[in-house]
Amino acid sequence: MATLNPYQPPTTRLREALSAEVGGDCWRDGKELVVRPGCTLPGRCIKCNEPAAEPMQHARFYWHHPALYLVIFINLLIYLVIALIVRRRTPVTIGLCERHRMRRRVSTIGAIAGTLLGVGLIGYGVSGDAPVVSMIGVAMLLASLVCGIVGSRVLVVTRIGENYTRFRGAGTEFLATLPAFYRTR
Ligand SMILES: [Zn+2]
């Protein structure tokens, strides 16, 4: 007859912890997606959990410690050099459905068109001595860059560690299908 061992950890939790260490390479941790570098995510849209359009996309994400941004205030060039050296890289293969892939493409094309138009307006304003036109051009250029960056990115890296990379931006339904992540060390 089996006796109850009070020191035994809950088995489901132990099993999930083991699966995080031994098998699999992507998990959910609250609202965050946790992956091992080089992971191929399940063939579903990371935004809405619909079947992913083939072929899935190979993406590379970069991250460095946020404190490094302080160097920008000292010298932008020094920051860029240090960031290039110390940044960490994670390749991940991600799935997007047709709808989300198209949305991403449209925002990229819109951003490029807006940027070109902005540059054109700046040039026109400078050559035609019309400062207001130039200012509109600068505003359009900046807005296009921001919209392009925000609209085209599908995941945002929150941290790239030694073994795991964490992302924000994955859909709740997609995350719900992944095993939970438990730190085991
Ligand atoms: Zn989708």
Residues whose N, C-alpha, C, O or C-beta is under 5 A from the ligand:
A	BS01	ZN	C45 K47 C48 E50 C97 H100
